[in-house]
Amino acid sequence: MIRSKSAAKFDDRLAIAKGSLIGSFANGIEKDWAVRNAILSPWSNRQTEGQVTRLKFIKGHMYGRAKLDRLQARLIGVA
């Protein structure tokens, strides 16, 4: 469904989910247009999420050891 970017498959799965134990969750997904657009859109935010994850890792690794100048040097490579 996600790889084929098919709205019909998404609607079918959503209809099945509404009749099951996760019906309230499916109703929330149906109301949230961002979920539908994320599945059907050809665009991705993987690059942004990867950079955010990298920044959080470096900040956690350097916690208590460096101020902004050293963090900037580590991220950008400024000496």
PEGIZI-V278556 format. One record per residue. N is the residue number from 1. OMEGA is omega in degrees with one decimal (NA if undefined). BURIAL is + if it has 9 or more other C-alpha atoms within 8 Angstrom, else -. D_FIRST is the distance of its C-alpha to the first C-alpha in whole Angstrom. Layout:
# PEGIZI-V278556
N_OMEGA_BURIAL_D_FIRST ; N_OMEGA_BURIAL_D_FIRST
This chain:
# PEGIZI-V278556
1_-177.9_-_0 ; 2_-179.4_-_4 ; 3_-179.1_-_6 ; 4_-179.9_-_5 ; 5_-174.5_+_6 ; 6_177.8_+_6 ; 7_-179.2_-_8 ; 8_179.0_-_9 ; 9_178.8_-_6 ; 10_-179.7_+_6 ; 11_178.4_-_10 ; 12_-180.0_-_10 ; 13_179.5_-_9 ; 14_178.3_+_11 ; 15_177.6_-_14 ; 16_-178.4_-_14 ; 17_179.8_+_14 ; 18_-179.7_+_17 ; 19_-177.5_-_19 ; 20_-179.1_-_19 ; 21_-179.0_-_21 ; 22_-178.2_+_19 ; 23_-179.3_+_19 ; 24_176.0_-_21 ; 25_179.4_-_18 ; 26_177.1_+_16 ; 27_177.0_+_18 ; 28_178.3_-_19 ; 29_-179.6_+_15 ; 30_-179.9_+_16 ; 31_-176.9_-_19 ; 32_-177.5_-_18 ; 33_179.5_-_16 ; 34_179.2_-_16 ; 35_179.3_-_13 ; 36_-179.6_+_11 ; 37_178.7_-_13 ; 38_179.9_+_12 ; 39_-173.5_-_8 ; 40_-176.3_+_9 ; 41_177.0_-_12 ; 42_-176.5_-_13 ; 43_-179.5_-_15 ; 44_176.5_-_16 ; 45_-178.5_-_18 ; 46_-178.3_-_19 ; 47_179.1_-_22 ; 48_-179.5_-_23 ; 49_177.8_-_22 ; 50_179.2_-_24 ; 51_178.2_-_27 ; 52_178.2_-_27 ; 53_178.7_-_27 ; 54_179.9_-_29 ; 55_179.1_+_32 ; 56_177.7_-_31 ; 57_-178.4_-_32 ; 58_178.2_-_35 ; 59_178.7_+_36 ; 60_-179.9_-_36 ; 61_-176.7_-_38 ; 62_-175.5_+_41 ; 63_177.7_-_41 ; 64_-176.1_-_45 ; 65_-171.1_-_46 ; 66_173.1_+_45 ; 67_-173.3_-_46 ; 68_-177.6_-_44 ; 69_179.3_-_46 ; 70_176.3_-_45 ; 71_177.9_+_41 ; 72_178.6_+_41 ; 73_-179.2_+_43 ; 74_-176.7_-_40 ; 75_-173.4_-_37 ; 76_-178.7_-_39 ; 77_178.9_-_41 ; 78_-177.8_-_44 ; 79_NA_-_47
